[in-house]
Amino acid sequence: MRKMSKKGFYDVLNHVNEKKNVHYNDVLNYLLDKKIVDSRASVTIILNGLTNLGLLERTVTNTRPVRTIYQVSSNGHAILKILRDLETSHSNLHHVG
């Protein structure tokens, strides 16, 4: 969970989930446009981090040019559900008080 709190991790996981299959450049453009990060290196760190955590699956194509495709793994879907449930319960607590 601590890794997920790092800047951009949740945003990327959510973005990949919405798009289903994304290429590196899709994530790069998304994060730069939203001003979540300001460098390619940050995007690489986020994608590698999510992949190493088992939340994203990375597929490299045999095409020319070589393309890398990211998809949310089953663990990633489970974490997204937990995080959304937490957001909902947190939101509900604020409306009660």
C-alpha positions as CSV (number, residue, x, y, z in Angstrom):
1,M,0.0,0.0,0.0
2,R,2.9,2.4,0.7
3,K,4.0,2.1,-2.9
4,M,0.5,3.0,-4.1
5,S,0.7,6.3,-2.2
6,K,3.6,7.4,-4.3
7,K,2.9,10.1,-6.8
8,G,1.3,8.8,-10.0
9,F,0.9,5.1,-9.0
10,Y,-2.9,5.2,-8.4
11,D,-3.4,7.5,-11.4
12,V,-1.6,5.2,-13.8
13,L,-3.3,2.1,-12.4
14,N,-6.7,3.8,-12.9
15,H,-5.8,5.1,-16.4
16,V,-4.7,1.6,-17.6
17,N,-7.8,0.1,-16.1
18,E,-10.0,2.5,-18.0
19,K,-8.2,2.1,-21.3
20,K,-7.7,-1.7,-21.0
21,N,-4.5,-1.9,-23.1
22,V,-2.1,1.0,-23.1
23,H,1.3,1.7,-24.7
24,Y,4.1,3.4,-22.9
25,N,3.5,6.6,-24.9
26,D,-0.2,6.7,-23.9
27,V,0.8,6.6,-20.2
28,L,3.6,9.2,-20.8
29,N,1.2,11.6,-22.5
30,Y,-1.5,11.1,-19.9
31,L,0.8,11.9,-17.0
32,L,2.5,14.8,-18.7
33,D,-0.8,16.3,-19.8
34,K,-2.2,16.0,-16.3
35,K,1.0,17.4,-14.9
36,I,1.3,14.5,-12.5
37,V,5.0,14.0,-13.5
38,D,7.4,16.0,-15.5
39,S,9.8,13.4,-17.0
40,R,10.0,10.1,-18.9
41,A,12.1,8.8,-16.1
42,S,9.2,9.2,-13.6
43,V,6.9,7.4,-16.0
44,T,9.3,4.5,-16.3
45,I,9.7,4.3,-12.5
46,I,5.9,4.2,-12.0
47,L,5.3,1.6,-14.7
48,N,8.2,-0.6,-13.5
49,G,7.0,-0.2,-9.9
50,L,3.4,-1.2,-10.7
51,T,4.7,-4.2,-12.8
52,N,7.1,-5.3,-10.1
53,L,4.2,-5.2,-7.6
54,G,2.2,-7.5,-9.8
55,L,-0.5,-4.9,-10.5
56,L,0.3,-4.4,-14.2
57,E,1.1,-7.0,-16.8
58,R,3.7,-5.9,-19.4
59,T,3.7,-7.4,-22.9
60,V,6.4,-6.6,-25.5
61,T,5.3,-7.1,-29.1
62,N,7.5,-8.7,-31.8
63,T,6.5,-5.9,-34.3
64,R,8.6,-3.2,-35.8
65,P,8.8,-0.9,-33.9
66,V,8.7,-3.0,-30.8
67,R,5.8,-1.9,-28.6
68,T,5.2,-2.4,-24.9
69,I,1.6,-2.9,-23.8
70,Y,0.4,-2.6,-20.2
71,Q,-2.8,-4.2,-18.8
72,V,-4.1,-4.3,-15.2
73,S,-3.5,-7.7,-13.7
74,S,-6.0,-9.6,-11.5
75,N,-4.1,-8.3,-8.4
76,G,-4.3,-4.8,-9.8
77,H,-8.1,-5.1,-10.2
78,A,-8.4,-6.4,-6.6
79,I,-6.3,-3.4,-5.3
80,L,-8.4,-0.9,-7.3
81,K,-11.6,-2.4,-5.8
82,I,-10.2,-2.0,-2.3
83,L,-9.0,1.6,-3.0
84,R,-12.4,2.5,-4.4
85,D,-14.2,1.0,-1.5
86,L,-12.0,3.0,0.9
87,E,-12.7,6.2,-1.1
88,T,-16.4,5.5,-0.9
89,S,-16.4,4.7,2.8
90,H,-14.2,7.8,3.5
91,S,-16.6,9.9,1.5
92,N,-19.6,8.5,3.3
93,L,-18.0,9.3,6.7
94,H,-17.6,12.9,5.8
95,H,-21.3,13.2,4.7
96,V,-22.5,11.6,8.0
97,G,-20.7,14.1,10.3
